[in-house]
Amino acid sequence: MKRVAKREPKRKEVALSVPPKSHVSRDLILRVAAQLFRQQGYSATTLRQIAEKAGMKAGSIYYHFDSKTAILDEILELGLQRIFDAVRASVNELGKGSHRNKISAAIKTHLVTLLQESDYTSANIRIYGQLPERIKKRHRPLRRAYGKYWDDMLVEAQRAGEIRPEILIVPLRRFILGALNWTVEWFDARKSSSVQELANRTTSLIFNGILPR
């Protein structure tokens, strides 16, 4: 009898998960715009500049965004949400650790996100004060929520006796976040110490002050 060769079962092709080109282009526009907003401000940045740096025609941007303001809105939202999520995660990892350790972790994470990890965050911090009130108003609820998160953390530390009882929490939070955010204007990792060292010095200054022990 003639032997019939067995057919090999067909191998199933595994589809690779590749993001659609439109998503890649959209993300690229946002990254490039965030870099330009951070470097030269919102008003000085044009859609043509964004398109040129992204390697596309200016008109192509309108496929993804209606206007420069639409790009700005998304960058502002992403920037603050990223730093909020990162700080909250770093604090939650400590569980029931000391309040000083939690505040130290929040300071470090805020600085790392701002100075090293996210152009969206640094763009948000750098240009927010330059923006028209109508734009600020849309993003104020998230900024207030982040401020309240810090307020709650500082209040808990004060109740535990780790912050002096006469210290007013809201001015303290404004001082801390103001000092952290101002680093985006002067800190240069190529010339300065590491972000970790900066975070350690900042934490020490906040908790120990400048008077000799």
PyMOL commands that set and color helices and strands:
alter all, ss='L'
color gray80, all
select helices_A, chain A and resi 21-40+47-54+58-63+68-92+99-117+119-130+133-159+169-186+195-208
alter helices_A, ss='H'
color red, helices_A
deselect
rebuild
show_as cartoon
